């Protein structure tokens, strides 16, 4: 059976069965005189009385019902108005200084080409029916079962939380109701919608209603109606769509921003799979046909509407889609004032273009950058790719939101965890040597290597972190424990990494995927002295152990009437680590001498002002990272290829590091440099270079910063021991437990 006639044949079959059933129903024999004589007089009188009573009650009920219906519907708009367009106001997105970035248009203001239903491919019609209203050709404009189910669900939750709208109801809601009514969640509004849907269903044929619906709905990226959607996403007419393309489009109207293939390709693919599953469930496709469509390649055409800060604008649009009903977004005339600084954004785009011109011969074709204001948590710049419009680099994919392995940029949080738990200090000695760590059960041991293949013997934490040595970092993670390190990363703002059983000790070297936006936000907390500032995460949206704040993209939303719908005011900062231990990490990351052995003096990580930075490079040079900060700005940069092709010898400092340096210098040009404030409980002392204990006459010493603690000093400072070791002090707080590196039994030895 072809998809073109599936829905019609199902409807026709039901109508034929209904007619046959009526013809075959047994008829009551006429009541003749003989029968009447057999009925007793009392029974006849009783029956007549009952019939009279029922007739009287029926007349009264009919009178009341008809009058109630007439009274209730007299204020409803004429159903013919469904063919008219509703008035709308465009939503405008601005940067923090009022410069227009992007406009979100109403369906009447976007791209639309009306096409008749007969020109739409059968598989698109079937996919739409399966997704939105599988019983469309059978119902009277509303789905009674869905309404009853919704009423039950709403009653259990004491509110309107579920609707069960048919295609006809959706068309009524979008064309016959005012914007205010569309947003109203009441039984009265729902009843009006059902009545009008029924009237519309009586006046127009199913095909007319479906044709109107498919020419009205929004598919994202300014595509309204199926023809515009086909042109926007696939550069073809609607009748040329394949099954795979049609099922992709059918899944978009529910949440176009969420399933945008340019911003969220994984979510878009998952939605397409859901549509295919619904088509199988409702008998429009066989499982084999669905599987073939799921495997088919989708070649998207890039959007052609110019816009500024494209990935950030799409990110903000996605946030708005989640916060406001689509109708309010299209009809409310919202003014959305964002956190973006267009000057800083354009400087970021320019810096990336300049450096990629030099890196492309090394097969480095793409880059992303995020800049965050540490005191407020506001996103000042977001570049998701080197060129949003370049399909060759998958430019529509926002690499600032893509999950990638971050290399060594997670190491600072391993050492910060050790400082916070009192297990190490910058002067703690760790032995950089070939080491076999337990691998997965039944697997070989884990033997990390340094990038240059060398081992340096005893080194301090300062030298190990500054030079990004791998073995010391893995030893320290083994010492503090994977759960404690993941907790630190989460508290600082990184999402994901929520399956500890999947990660091993390689996590500190980048063995888990994170987002550039999140990692830059975590470094912004370091820049802000361990105080996390940002938009509070709602309790219902927060997973256990994850961050309590998130980076801010929207400062204020005002509706068409001038009413402020939301406004971001920096809440009281949330301390996630003590100033003292954060300053120790910052001091190491800002120490040009500490990293000189790996990066050389005056590398790309050294600015003309105090700045802290950490690089990351993944295996086969697939990713180059640099994340760093000054007291005024936190910046994260990623360089690589969205499709995971390896680069040629592009390390973190040689790729992302150069972009990071030049961007920060340009972004902060004209602003005085500021030092990182040293907390008052940090003291400087000299210790034995081999043990981290009291200096021994004639033996080399090292001088570093330590947390000041009561009692003899610096005798409480020393190296930590390798696992197995006594259980560490795991008290949380502001670092008051100390980063002394002292073992419970007082014995010291290098890791």
N, C-alpha and C positions, 0 to 999 in steps of 0.2 A: 504494500500500500504506500503510495507516495505521500510525502509530508504535505504537499499542497492541499490535499483533501482530507487529511486525518481528522482535523477538528470538525469540519463540516459533516463528514460521514458519521462521526460519533453523535453529533446532534441529531442528524436525520434518523439514525437508528433508534434513538430514544423516542422521537416523535412517532415513528412507525409503530413501535411496540405499544405506545400509549393508545394509538387509534385502534389497533387490533384488540387490545384488552377491553376497550369500551364496546366494540362490536360483539365480542364474545361473552360479555357479562350476562348472566341469566336474568331474564325479565320476569317480574312478578305477574302471575296470571290475573286477569281481570276478575273483579269480585262480582259474581252474578247474583240473581235473586235467591238462588238456593243457598248460597253462602251467607247472604244477609239474614235469611231465616234462621241459620244456625247460630247466629250471634245473639246472646241474651240482651234483653233490653237494658239491664243495668250496666253491662259492659259497654254497650253502644253509647249510653249517656256519659259514662266515665271517659271513654275515648274521646268523645266530642269535647267534653270539658277540658281534658288535657291538651287537645289540639288547639282549642281556643286560647288557653293560657299561654302555651308556647308561642302561638301566633302573636298574641299581645306583647309578650316579653320581647320576641324577635323584632317587632315593629319599633318598640321603644329603643332596643339596643341599636337597631339599624339607624334610627333617627339620631341618637346620641353620637354614634360612630361617624356618620356622614358629616354631621355638623362640627364635630371635633376636628375631623380631617380638613374640612373646608376652612375652619377658623385657623388651624395651625399652618396650613399651606398658603394662606392668602398673602403672607409677607415674603414668601419665597420668590426668588427671581424666576422669570420665565425660562423654561428649559431650553428654549431656542437660543438663549444667550450663551450657551456653551460654545457656539461657533464664533463668538466675539473674543477679542484679546483683552486681557486685563491690563490696567495701567501699572507701570512698574517704575522703579528708580534704581539706577545702577549702583552697585557697591564699589567703592574706590579704596584702594590700598595705597598708603603713603609711607614715605620714610619718616624718620624722627623729626625732620625739619620741614615736613609738609610737601615734599616733592612726590609727584604721582609715580607709582611703580607699576600699577596693574589695575584693571577694571574687571569686575565680575558682572557680566551682563545677564539680564533677564532673557528667557527664551525668545521673547519677541524682538530682542535687540541683537541676537547673535546670528550666526550663519544658519540659514534654513532654506531648503528647497523641498517644496511639497511634492510628494509622489503618490500616485494611487496605489491602493493595496495590491492590485494585480501586478504591479511592477516590483513588488517586494518579494524576495526569494522565499519559498515555502519554509526553508529551515530557519530563517529569521523569525517568521511568524510563529512557528512551532516553539522555538527557543523562548520567545517572549511570553507565550501562553504558559509554557511549563514553569517559567520563573515567576511570573506575576499573577496569573489567574488561570489555572489549568481548566477550570469549569466555566470559562467565559462564555462559550457558546451554549451552555445549559442553564445558567442562572438568570434570574430576572433583573439583573443589574446589581444585585448584592448577593452575598453568600451567607445564607441564614446560619449554617453550621459554624462558619468562621465568626459570625457576630456573637452567637451563643458562647462559643469558646472564649472569645475576647471578654465578654461580660463576666464569665466565670473567673478568668484570670484577673480581671480588674477588681472584682469583688474580693478576691483573696488578698489583694495588695492595697485595698482601700484607695484606689485611684485609677485614672485612665492610663493604662500602660500598654495596652494592646488594642489593635484596631481590626485587622482582617479586611482590608480594603480590596475591592475588585478593581479591574481596569476601568470599568465604568465609573466607580466611585472616585478613583484617582483623577479621571478627566473632569468630573463634576467639581471636585475640590480645587483643581488648578484653574478652572475657567469661570465658575459661577460664584465663588466665595471671595469676599474681600481679603486682603492680606491678614487683617486682624483675626478674621474668622478662621482662616486656615491654621493659624497657630493655636486656636482655642482647643483645649482638650476637655470637652464636656459631652454628656450624653445628648443634650439638645442639639449640638452641632452635628453629632453623628447621626441623629435621627433625620435631620434635614438632608444630610448627604445621602442617606439611604432612599428617602422619598424622591429626591431629584434624580438619583441614579435609576430608580424604577421608572420615573416619567421619561427620562432620556431613552431608556431601553424600549419603552412603548412607542416612542416617536421615531427613533432611528433604527436602522437594521444593525445587526452585530458587526457586519463588515464596515459600515460607515463609522461606527464608534471606534473600532479597532484602527481604522485608517487614520482617524483624527488623532487618536492617542499616539500612534507611532510617528506622527509628524509633529507632535508637541513636545515630547519628553527630551530631557537634557542628558547628553552623553559625556559631558566634560570637555575641557579645552575649547570652549565656545562653539561646540557642535550641538545643534538643536534639530531633532528629527533624524530619522535613520539615513536619509541621503547625505546630510551634512556630516553625520558620524562616519559613514563609509568613506567620504572624501577626506575627512580630517585624519583618520587613523590609517587608512589603507590606500588612499589616492585612487579610488575606483568608485564606480556607481554602485548603488545598493544592490541592484540585480546581479552584480558580478561577485558578490561576496561568497566565499567558501563557507562550508559548515563551521570550520574552526573560527573563522572571522565573525560569523554571525553569532555564535555562542559567546564569543568575547563581548561583542556589543550588547547582547541581551543582558549581560550581568552588570553593566555600568550604571544604569539609571538609579539603582538603589542608593549608591554612594559614589558618585563619579570621582571625587577627590581621593577617596580611600583606595579605589581600584584603578587609579590612573597608572597606565603602564609606563609612563615616563618617570614618575616619581616613585611608584611602588610596583615594580615589575613582578615581584613574587606574589603580592596580594592579588594582582590582576590575573595571574595564571591560576591561582587557587580559586578565584571567583569563577573563571571559565570552567574549571573542573566541576564546581558546584552546579553550574547551569547544565552541563552535560549529564550529571547525575540525576537532576530533576527531569530531564528529557527521557532518560531511560525509565525512571520511576513511573512517569505518566504515559509511557508507551509510544513516545514519538521517535525513539531511537532504540536500536539494539545495543547491548554492551559492546559488541565488536565495533560498531560504527562510532560509538562514543570514544572508545580507546584510540581509534585511528585519528579522530579529530583532536584528541588531547595531545597526541604525539606530533601533530602537524606544526610546522614552523609558522610563526606570525611575524610578518615583516611590516613594522610600523613606519608610517610617514611622520616626519617631524612636524610639530605645529609651526605655522608660518606667521602667526600674529606677533609683532614685536612687543617686548616687554622688558622692563629693567629688573635687574637682580632676579633672573628667571627662577632659579631653584629656590631662593628664599621666598619669592612671591608665591610659588606653588606650595611651599611648606606652610606659609601663613594661610593660604586658601584651604589647605587640608585641615588646619586647626579650626578654621571657621566652620567648615562643613561638619565637624564633630560637635561644635558648640551651639550652632543655630540651625533651625529647620531650613531646608533649601529655599522655601518660599520667602522667608525673611531675608535670606541672603540675596535673592534675586529682586525682591520687591521692596525691601525696607530702606533703600537708599543709605546703607551703612557707610560711615566714614571710619576706616580702620587705620589707626596711626600706629605704626610698627616701631620697633627698636632700631631698625637698620639705619646706618649712616651712609647715604648714597656716595659721598665722597670717599669714605673708607672702602666701600664696596668696589667702586670703580678702580681705586688704587690696587686693590687685591687682584682684580681681573687683569689689569695692565701688567702687574708684576709677574703673574703666572704666564701670561703670553710671552713676555720677554725671555723668561728662563726656559720655557719649553722649547723655544726656538733653538736653544743650544743643546737641549737634552734629547731631542727627537732622534738624532743620529745614534743614540744609545737605546733606542726603542722605548723611551719614556714619552708617552703621548698624551697623558692626562694628569690632572692635578685638582686638588680641592683645598679650600682654606676656610677656616672659621676663626672669627675674632670675637671675643667676649669681654665685656667690661666687668672686672672682678668685683667692685663694690656693689654692683646692682644685679649681676647675673644676666644682663641684657646682651643679646646677639647684635653686634655692630656690623658684621659682614659675614656672608655665607656664599662661597663660590662652590657649587656642586660639581662642576667640571670645567675644563678649559674652554669648551664651546658647547653651549646648550643645543645648538642646531646641527652639530656634526655627528651624523650617524656612524661614521667610521670609528669613533672613540666611544660610542654609546653615550653621547653627550647628554641625553635626556635623563640618564640615571644620576640621581643625586648622591655622589660619593661621600658627601658629608654625613649622609644618613645610612650608607651601606656598611654592613659589618665586614671588617677586614682584620687580619691578624696584625697587631700593633708593634711587633718586634720588642725591643728593649724599653719602650716607653712605659711599661708597667713596673720596671725595676724600682723606681723611687718609692712606690707604695709598699713594696716588700720591705725595704729598709726602714721606711717610716713606721711600719707595723712593729718592727724590732725595736725601734726607739721608743715607741709608745708603750710597749710591754716591758721595757726596762731590760732588754736582752742585748743591746749593742749601743755603741756610740760611734761618731765619725772616726775615732781612733782605734776601734776594735780591730784586732788582727785576724785575717782570714787567709788560709793557705790556698793559693791558686795552683792547683795540681791536678793531674789526671785522676778522676774520681768516677767510680761506678756506683750509681744510685739504683735502688731496687726499681725494676720496671713493672709492667703490668703482670698480673699472675700468669705464669707460664711463659712469659716473654723474656727477651734478653734484658740485661741491665741497661740503664740509661746513662750514657757517657757524653755529657755536654762538652763542646769545644769552644774555645775563643775564636773570633773571626779570623785572626791572624795565625791560628794554630799553635801559638806559644803559651807557655805557662810561666807565671812570674814568681811563684813561691809565696812567701808571706807578704800580704798587702793589707793596708788599712781599708776600712769601709769607704773612706773618702776617695781613695785611689780606685777601689773596685767599682764604685758607682760612677765616679767621674770618667773613668776609662771604659765603662760599660763592659766589664769582664763577666763572663757567663758563669763559670764554675762558682765563684764566690756568691753570686746572686742565687744560684740554685741551692747552695749550702745554707744560705740565710733563710730561704723559703722553707727548707726542710726543718730548720730550727724553729721558726715561728709557727709553722703549720699552715696548710693550704686554706682551711676555713677562716683563720684570722686574717690572712692576706686578702681573701675575697671580700670579707666583711669591710675591710678598709676601703677597697676599691668601690664597693657599693655605696658606702657612706659618703664618699667624695663625689659621687654622681654618675658613675658608669652603670648603665643598665645591662641586662643580659648576664652572662657568666653565672647563670643560676642553676647549673647542674654540676656541682663540685665533683661528683663521681666520674665525670667525663674527663676531667683535667688531671694532669700530673704535675710534677715539679717544673715541667717546661712552661707552665703558665707565666712565670716571671719573665721568661724570654719571649713572650708573645704567643703562647700556645692556645689562646682563646680569642675569638673574634669580638671586636668592639666597634663602636661608631666614633668617627672623628669628632662629631658634635659633643658627644658625651665625654670623651677623653679630654677635650679642650676645656669643658666645663669643670672637670675634676682638677685640672691644673689651675684653673681660675680660683678654685678654693685654696690651693697652695699660695697663689699670689695674694689672696685676701687673708692671709695669716690663719688659715684653718677655719674661717667663718664662711659657711655656705649661704649665699643669698640667691633668691630666685623665686619663681612662682611655686607656691605650695602644691604638692601633689595630693589630690583628694584621696581620702582613706580608701574609697572603693577602687581607685585606680592604682594603688600602691601594692606591689608584691612584697611579701615578707622579706625583711632585711635589705630592701632596696632604698634608694635615695628618697629624701623627704622634700627636696626642692628640685626644680628643673629649670633649664635655661629659658629666658623670656624672649618672646618674639613680638608680642602685641602689647602696646602701652595703653591704648584706649580705643574703645569702639563707641561711636555715637550714631544713633539712628537718624532717619530723615527728618524727624521733628526736633532734633537737637538734644534728645535725652541721652545721657551717658549710660550705656548698657554695661560696660565694664571698664575698669581702669586699674592698671597695675601700680601699686605703691609698694616700694621695697619693704617687705616685712622685716621684723627683727631677725638679724642674722642667726643662723643655727651653727653653733660650734660642733665640728665633727672631729677635730683633733686639737691638741694644745698648741699654742703659739710657739712654744719652745721647740717641740719636736719638728714642727713644720719649718721653722727658721733653720734648723740644722740641715734639713733636706735642701732648702733653698740655697743655703750657703755653699753646699757641695755642688749643686747644679750651676751655680754662678761662678765657680772657681775655675778660672782659665788654666791655672797651674795644675789643678788636680786632674784635668783631662788631657794634658799636653802630650802624654806618651802615645795616646791613640789618635788624637785630632791635631796635635801640633799647637804651638802658641799662636794666639790671635786667629783662631779658626773662624769659620762662619758663625759659630755660636757666640762669639764675643761682639757685643755691640758698643756703641759710643756712650752707653749709659749702663747702669747695673741691670743685668738680665740673667735669668736662669733658664736652662734649656736641657732637653734630653732628646736624643735621636733614637730611631728604631729602624732596623732593616730585617726583612723576612727572608726565608730560604729562597735561593735562586733569584734574589733581587726582584721579587714580585711586588714588594711594597717598600717605599721610602717614607719615613715619618720624621718630623721634628715638631715637638710640642714645647712651648716655653712661655715666659711671661716676664713682665716688669710689674711694678706695683700698680701701673695704670692700665695694662692691657695684656690679655692672655690670647695667644695665637697658636693654632694647630694647623699643620700643613701635611698633606698626603700627596705623594707622586707615584704614579704607576700606570697600569692599564686596567680598565674596568673588566675586561674579559680575562684577566689573570695571566696575560703573556709576560714572561720574565723580561726585565730590563737587562742591560749589559753593564755590570759593575757600577750601578747607581746606588750608592749607600745612602743612609739617612742624612748625613751631613752634606754629601755632594749633590743630592737631589732636592729634597724638601728643605734642608738646612739653608741653602742659598736663597730660596724664596722667602723663608721665614725671616732671615736677617734683613733682606732688603725691604720687605713689607713693613716690619716693625720700625725700621729707621725712617721710612717715609711716613708712616701713619702717625708717628710721634714727633715729626719734625716741628720745631718751634716750641715744643714743650720741654721744660727743664727736666733733667733726669733726677730720679729719686732713689735713695738707698732703701734697701729692705730693712725695716726697723728691727733691731736686735732686742729681744725680750730681756728684762732685767735679771732673770734667773739663769742666764747663760754666762759662763766664766771660761777663761782661757787658761790652760795649764800644759805643762810638758810631762810626758811619760816615756817610759822605756819603749823603744821602737819595736822590740821583739815581743814584749809581753803586755804592753799597755799598763804596766804597774809603775811603782815608784822608779824614778830615774836611778840608774846605777852609775857611779863615777866611772868615767872612761868609756861608757857604752853609748851608742847613738840614741838620741831621743827624738820624739816628734812632739810638736805643739799643736793643739787643736782646741776646739770648743767643746764644753761639757755642760751638762745640767748640774747646777749647784745643788748639793744635798747636805743635810746635817751630818756631823761626824767627821772623822779623818778624811782628808782629801789630798791627793787624788787616789788614795789606796782603794777606794771603792770602784775604781775604773779599771776595766780589764777586758780581755777578749772573751768570746763565748766558745762553748765547746760543741762538737758535732753531736748529732743524734747517735745513740740514745743519750738523753740528759734528763735532769729533774724537770718536773712540770713547771713551766714558767708562771710568774705572777700574771694572771690574765685579767686583772682589774681594768675596767675602762675608765675613761675620764679625760682630763686635760693634760695628761702626760706627767702627772705628779708622781707616778710610780717610778719615774726616772729612766734614763737611758744609760745606766751605769755599766751595763754589760757584766754585772757581777753574778756568779753562780751562787746558788743557795748554800753550797758547802764552802764557798770562798776559794775554791781551786780555779786557776786560770790556765788556759792553754788555747792556742790558735785553733780555729775551725779547720 
